[in-house]
Amino acid sequence: MSTIRVFVNATPVDAPQGSSALDCVRIWNATEADEVAQGKRAITDSRGLEVDAASPTSAGSILRTVSKRAASA
């Protein structure tokens, strides 16, 4: 299976081609991925825009995990 190089919190990660953003975070840090899945943290792109955890990644993708902001009332 082919792999792609992505970056999660500035760490290079080799992930199987077709991996989701959450898959890449899980390869980098399983605990952090669990927190994303639980809604405690979010995944953002290189611009700081939140991306869906199920979004497919491509070679060179830059992902960051950040604290999930509570919705304002």
MIFI-345563 format. One record per atom (N, C-alpha, C, CB): residue in one letter; x, y, z. Coordinates in steps of 0.02 Angstrom, whole numbers, plus 50000, padded with zeros to 5 digits. Glycine has a CB too. Example, Ala and Ser with C-alpha at 12.3 -4.5 7.8 and 13.67 -1.06 7.14 Angstrom:
BEGIN
A506604971650390
A506154977550390
A506604983550390
A505654977650452
S506424988850354
S506844994750357
S506455000250394
S507044997050286
END
This chain:
BEGIN
M500424994150000
M500005000050000
M500455006250000
M499525000050061
S500265011149961
S500645017349957
S500525021550018
S500445021249894
T501025025350037
T500955030050093
T501065037150069
T501455028250151
I500805041750108
I500905048850094
I501205051950157
I500245052350074
R501575057350148
R501855061050204
R501405066950219
R502585063350190
V501165067250280
V500775072950304
V501115075550367
V500015070950318
F500895081250392
F501185084150452
F500635085350502
F501565090650435
V500725082650562
V500245083650616
V500615087150672
V499925076850640
N500395093150689
N500735097150741
N501485097350728
N500585094350811
A501665098650665
A502355099550642
A502765093150642
A502695104650685
T502455087350654
T502805080950653
T502645077350588
T502605076650715
P503155075150551
P503015071350490
P502715064550507
P503655070450448
V502195062750471
V501845056450481
V501765053150413
V501145057550516
D501935046850409
D501815042950348
D501175039050359
D502415038150331
A500675040550318
A500005037550325
A499825034050260
A499475042850343
P499415028850264
P499185025550203
P498805030450159
P498745019450220
Q498905029950094
Q498545034250048
Q497795033150059
Q498735032649974
G497415038650060
G496695038350072
G496505039150146
G496435031850048
S496995040350189
S496855041250260
S496465047650273
S497505041350301
S496045047450323
S495675053450343
S496115057650388
S495005051550379
A495885063750401
A496255068050447
A496315064750516
A495905074950454
L495775061550539
L495795058250604
L496275052350603
L495095055850624
D496305048550548
D496775043050542
D497495045550551
D496705039450474
C497645051150520
C498315054050525
C498475056250596
C498395059950477
V497985059350628
V498095061350698
V498195055150741
V497485065450725
R497825049850728
R497885043650768
R498585040550759
R497355038550747
I498855040750699
I499535038250688
I500035042350729
I499725038450613
W499915048850732
W500355053350770
W500285052450845
W500215060650751
N499645052150869
N499535051850941
N498825049250953
N499635058850975
A498765043050976
A498115039850986
A497685043451038
A498215032551006
T497985045951090
T497605049451142
T497295055851114
T498065051151202
E497685059451075
E497445065651044
E496865064050996
E498015069251006
A496925058550959
A496395056550912
A495755054750950
A496625050450870
D495835051451007
D495245049851049
D494895056151072
D495445045551110
E495285061351090
E494985067651112
E494625071151054
E495525072251141
V494885070550993
V494535073350935
V493875069550926
V494975072750870
A493895062950930
A493295058850921
A492775060450975
A493475051450923
Q492995062251035
Q492545063851090
Q492305071051088
Q492885062451156
G492555075051041
G492345082051035
G492715086751081
G491625082551048
K493245084451114
K493625088751159
K494145092951122
K493985084551212
R494355090451064
R494855093951023
R494605093950951
R495555090551028
A494885098350910
A494705098850840
A495335098450798
A494315105450826
I495245096950734
I495795096850686
I495715102950642
I495795090150644
T496265106550632
T496265112350587
T496785111350532
T496415118850627
D496705115250479
D497195115050425
D497745120150439
D496865116450357
S498175121250391
S498745125750401
S498535132950412
S499205125350342
R497915134750392
R497665141550401
R497275142350466
R497215143450343
G497195136950503
G496825137250566
G496085136050557
G496935143850598
L495875134050497
L495165132650485
L495015125450504
L494985134050410
E494475124350540
E494295117650561
E494125113250501
E493705117850610
V494375107150503
V494215102250451
V493845096450483
V494865099850414
D493415093350444
D493055087550467
D493545081850477
D492495085550417
A493475078250532
A493935072750547
A493935067350493
A493755069650614
A493385066750457
A493325061650405
A493605064050338
A492595059650396
S493825070250334
S494085072950271
S494695069050248
S494265080350279
P494725067450183
P495315064050157
P495925068750157
P495185061350086
T496505065850164
T497115069850163
T497495068350098
T497555068250225
S497965072750083
S498395071650026
S499115072950047
S498195076249965
A499585070950007
A500285071850023
A500415079250037
A500745069349966
G500755080550093
G500925087450111
G500405090950154
G501035091450050
S499855087550169
S499345090650212
S499655092650278
S498745085750224
I499435098350303
I499675100850368
I499065101250413
I500025107850361
L499095097450467
L498545097050515
L498785099050584
L498235089950516
R498345102150621
R498495103850691
R497895101850733
R498655111550698
T498025100050795
T497485098850842
T497445104650890
T497565092050879
V496845106850905
V496745112650949
V496165111050996
V496605119150907
S496125114851050
S495565114151096
S494925115851060
S495655118751159
K494415111951072
K493765113151041
K493425118751079
K493325106751039
R493215123851043
R492875129451075
R492145127751087
R492935135951032
A491915129351145
A491205128251159
A490785133251120
A491065128951235
A490215131051098
A489775135551062
A489525141151108
A489175131651032
S489515147351083
S489275152851125
S488515152851126
S489545159651098
A488255154951182
A487525155151190
A487265161951169
A487325153651263
END
